[in-house]
Amino acid sequence: GVIYTRVSTKEQADNNASLETQFSKCNEFANRKGIDVVAYFGGTYESAKTDERKEFQKMITHVKRRKEISYIIVYSYDRFSRTGTEANYLIYQLKQLGVETISASQDFDTRTAPGDMMKTMMLQFAQMDNETRREKSVTGMQAKLRKGYWIGTLPFGFINLNPGKGKE
């Protein structure tokens, strides 16, 4: 098997499910299940709203070329991907090659119909979570713009006369 870890940002790495925590839990899971881990991928700050991540693609290519690999172990399914249907299709393709994607923190038997459905739902929920956060962010930014606040980096030549209180 292989282990894949990732966080979206350095802040997430420091404050949430750190790379070290993910790596440790995935290794413990592999040992408990008797899975021999032959490679580690990820360990990077990459958003999972697209599957065009460098380390992710490196892992997928590696797994597809190596017939002896039967498992991709992730801390949770949202660490694998947040692309919903696309992620489920990729997992389906991997399964056709004999590679099962499993989660150390969401341990249900994906070889059964209910377990496979749970995995599918987890990946769909990850995509919905991304879209919900995006909607909230856009709504908040629009409200700030309507009040006259500048969103983002100030244009060249301008200075913030109100530091710490927003950019008017």
MARBAMAR-153790 format. One record per residue: z, x, y of N, C-alpha, C, O in turn; residue in one letter. Coordinates in steps of 0.2 Angstrom, whole numbers, plus 5000, padded with zeros to 4 digits. Atoms other than C-alpha are relative to their C-alpha. Layout:
BEGIN
ZXYZXYZXYZXYa ...
REM end
This chain:
BEGIN
500050044994500050005000500050045006500150105006g 500049974994499950045018500549965005500649905004v 499650034995501150005033499750005006499450065008i 500350014993500549945050500549985004500849935003y 499550024995501749945065499650005007499150035008t 500349994993501349905083500549965005500849915003r 499750044995502149845099499549995006499050035006v 500450014995501249775114500150055006499650075009s 499849964994502149875128500550054998500950044993t 499449965001503350015130500749975001501149984997k 499450044999504649895136500249964993500849964992e 499950045006504449795120500350054995500750044991q 499849945005504649965110500750015001501150034996a 499349984999506249995119500549954999501149964997d 499550054999507049825120499949954994500449914993n 500150065005506349715105499950034993500350084991n 500149975007505649755088499750075001499150075000a 500349934998505449945091499650024994499749994988s 500449975005504250045081500450024994500250024988l 499549985005505650125072500349954996500349964989e 499750055004506449965067499549974995499649964989t 500650035004504749895061499950054994499850034988q 500149955005504450055051500550004995500450004989f 499449995005506150065043500049934996500149944990s 500050065004506149875038499450004995499549974989k 500650005004504349895031500150054994499950034988c 499949965005504850045021500649974995500549984989n 499550035004506449955014499749954996499849944990e 500450065004505349805009499650034995499650014989f 500449965005504149925000500450024994500250014989a 499549985005505550004991500249954995500349954989n 499750055003506349844986499549964995499649944990r 500550035003504649774980499650054995499250034991k 500349955004504149934971499350025002498950034998g 500749984997502649964982500050075002500450095006i 500149934998502050144984499650005006499049985006d 500350004993501650175002499650075000499950125000v 500449934999500250305004499750015007499550075008v 500249994993499850285022500349965005500549905004a 499750034994500550235039499549995006499250045007y 500550014995499550165053500449965006500949935005f 499750044994499950095071500450055003500250105005g 499549964996501450165079499850005008499950055011g 500350004993500550115096500249945004500549895001t 499950064995500650005111499349975000498949995005y 500650044999499249885108500149934999500549904995e 500050075001499049705111499649974994499150004992s 500450035006498549595096499649945002499549904997a 500450064998497649465106499250014998498849964998k 500749985003496049555099500150054994500650084994t 500049955006495749645083499650065001499550104996d 500449944999494749785091500550065002500350105006e 499649954999496249895092499850064996499750054990r 500249945004495950075087500450024994500050024988k 499649995006497350105075499949944995499949964989e 500150055004497149935068499350004996499350004990f 500749995003495249965064500050064996499750054990q 500049945004495650135057500349984993500150004988k 499750035006496850045045499649964996499549974990m 500450045004495649915040499450044996499350024991i 500549955003494250045037500350034994500050044989t 499749965005495450145027500149964993500049984988h 499850045006496050005016499349974996499349974990v 500650035003494249935013499750064996499350044991k 500449945003493650115007500450024994500250054989r 499649985006495150144995500249954996500649904997r 499950065005495150034980500750004997500949954994k 499350005003496950084975500549975004501149965002e 499550034995497750004990500049924999499449894999i 500050075001498349834986500449965005500449895005s 499550034995499549795001499950035007499950095007y 499949994994499549795019500749975002500849915002i 499350024999501449785024500150005008500050055011i 499950014993501849725042500749975001501049944996v 499350034998503549685050500049935000500449894997y 500150075000502949515054499349985001498950035004s 500750025000501249425054499750015007499250025008y 500349994993501149435073499950075002499650085007d 500149924999501249625072499350014997498950065000r 500649995003499649615061499549975005499050015007f 500550034996498649495073500349945004500749915001s 499950074997498749355086499449975002499349935007r 500750034999496949305084499949934996499449904996t 500150075004497349145073499550004995499650034990g 500550015005495849095064499650064998499550084992t 500349945002495049265065500450044996500250074991e 499649975004496549345058500049974993500050014988a 500050035006496649225044499350014996499350024990n 500749995003494749255040500050084998499850094992y 500049935002495049445040500550014994500350054989l 499549995006496549425028499749974994499750004988i 500450035006495449315017499550054997499450064991y 500449955002494149455017500350054996500150084991q 499649945004495449585012500249974993500250014989l 499850035007496049464998499550014995499650024989k 500649995005494349464991499950074997499650084992q 500049935002494449654990500650024996500750084994l 499449985004496149644981500650025004501050055002g 499549974995497149684997500449945002500149905006v 499650064997498649565001500450035006500650085006e 499649994994499449565018500649975000500649914999t 499450035001501249545017500550025006500450075009i 499549994994502749535030500750014997500949984992s 499449995002504349615028500649965002501149954999a 499550044998505249495038499949924999500349885000s 500250075002504349335032499850004993499250004991q 500149985007504549365014499949934996500449914993d 500250065005503649215005499450024996499050064998f 500549985005502549224990499349985002499149925001d 500750024998500749224997499550004995499049984996t 500450025006500049214980500049934998499649914994r 500050075002500549034979499749965006499749995012t 500350044995499748894989500549995006500350005011a 499550014994501348854999500150075004500150075010p 499949934997501649045003499450025004499450045010g 500649994996499849065008499949965006499749985012d 500050044995499948915019500550025006500350025012m 499549974995501548985028499750065003499850065009m 500349944997500549145031499549985005499550005011k 500550034995499149045039500349975006500149985012t 499650044994500348945050500350065004500350055010m 499749954995501249105056499550045004499650055010m 500549974996499649185061499749955006499549975011l 500250054995499149025070500549995006500349985012q 499450004995500849015079500050065004500150055010f 500049944996500649195085499449995005499550015011a 500650014995498949145093500349955005500149965011q 499850054995499748985101500550035005500550015011m 499549974996501249085107499650045006499850045012d 500349964995500049205116499649955006499749975012n 500350044995499049065124500549965004500349955010e 499550034997500648975129500250045006500350025012t 499849964995501249125138499550015006499750025012r 500649994995499549155147500049945004500049955010r 500050064996499548975153500650005005500549985011e 499449994996501348995160499950055006500150045011k 500149954996500849155168499549985006499649995012s 500650024996499249085176500349955005500249955011v 499750054995500248935183500450035005500450015011t 499549964995501549045191499650045005499850045011g 500449964996500249155198499749965006499649975011m 500350054995499349005206500549975005500349975011q 499550034996500948935213500150065006500250045012a 499949944996501249115221499550005005499650015011k 500550004996499549115228499949955005499849965011l 500050064995499648945236500650015005500549985011r 499549994995501249005245499850065004500250085009k 500249944996500349155252500150064998500150115001g 499849945003500949285241499450044997498950004994y 500549965003499749425235500250014993500850034991w 499949985007499549445216499750064998499150074999i 500349945002499349615209500150065005500550055009g 500049944996499049785217499849985007499349955008t 500250024993498949775236499350045001499250094999l 500749974998497149815243500250075004500750075007p 500049934996496849995250500149995007499749955010f 499950004993497550015267500549955002500749945008g 499550054998498849875266500750034997500750074992f 499349985003500749905264500449945000500349895003i 499550065001502149785258500550015005501050065005n 499550004995503249745273500649974998501149965001l 499550045002504349645262500250034993500249994988n 499949975007504849765247500549964996501149954999p 499550045004505749675233500049935001500449904997g 500050074998505449505240499349974999499149925001k 500750035001503549485234499650035006499850065010g 500549974995501949535243499749955004499249915001k 500350064996501549415257499450035004499149995008e 
REM end
